[in-house]
Amino acid sequence: MSAYKQKFENYKNALKKLNEGLKRLEYEDDLLRDGIIQRFEFTFEIAWKTLKAIFEDEGLIGLNSPKTVLREAFSAGIIRNEELWLSMLRDRNSTTHIYSEEMAKKICLNIEEKYTETLNNLMLEIERRKFD
């Protein structure tokens, strides 16, 4: 199995777990909320690395940071809202370095209301682009 196909399988599995977690989300349960944030971090990380692997499979090398990969994905039409993806990157970076209850609630709300739909759309776009 090629690198991007394996990464894509990992991405779909991580996204499935994130979607399952969101079905159980209760904002006042800090363990559930923290679990959602952790699943988001993992899913986002696999998302940009999957995109990087796709670009490498297509012969584009040298994209080594999430920001450069996201900008290339936007240029290639794989992602539609570059600013939303950069917002996801900022939230992902915030959760790994600083913890506050209010920030966790805000990021979890972003995950639920904006990010998960975008991550699901990426899965569909990759399937359409690479497997049709």
QUIURQUI-V91172 format. One record per backbone hydrogen bond with DSSP energy under -0.5 kcal/mol. CO is the residue of the C=O (numbers start at 1). NH is the residue of the N-H. If there is no record, write none. Layout:
BEGIN
CO;NH + CO;NH
END
This chain:
BEGIN
2;6 + 3;7 + 4;8 + 5;9 + 6;10 + 7;11 + 8;12 + 9;13 + 10;14 + 11;15 + 12;16 + 13;17 + 14;18 + 15;19 + 16;20 + 17;21 + 18;22 + 19;23 + 20;24 + 21;24 + 22;25 + 26;29 + 28;30 + 29;33 + 30;34 + 31;35 + 32;36 + 33;37 + 34;38 + 35;39 + 36;40 + 37;41 + 38;42 + 39;43 + 40;44 + 41;45 + 42;46 + 43;47 + 44;48 + 45;49 + 46;50 + 47;51 + 48;52 + 49;53 + 50;54 + 51;55 + 52;56 + 53;57 + 54;58 + 55;60 + 56;59 + 59;61 + 62;64 + 65;69 + 66;70 + 67;71 + 68;72 + 69;73 + 70;74 + 71;75 + 72;76 + 73;78 + 73;79 + 74;77 + 80;82 + 81;85 + 82;86 + 83;87 + 84;88 + 85;89 + 86;90 + 87;91 + 88;92 + 89;93 + 90;94 + 91;95 + 92;96 + 93;97 + 94;97 + 94;98 + 100;104 + 101;105 + 102;106 + 103;107 + 104;108 + 105;109 + 106;110 + 107;111 + 108;112 + 109;113 + 110;114 + 110;115 + 111;116 + 114;118 + 115;119 + 116;120 + 117;121 + 118;122 + 119;123 + 120;124 + 121;125 + 122;126 + 123;127 + 124;128 + 125;129 + 126;130 + 127;131 + 128;132
END
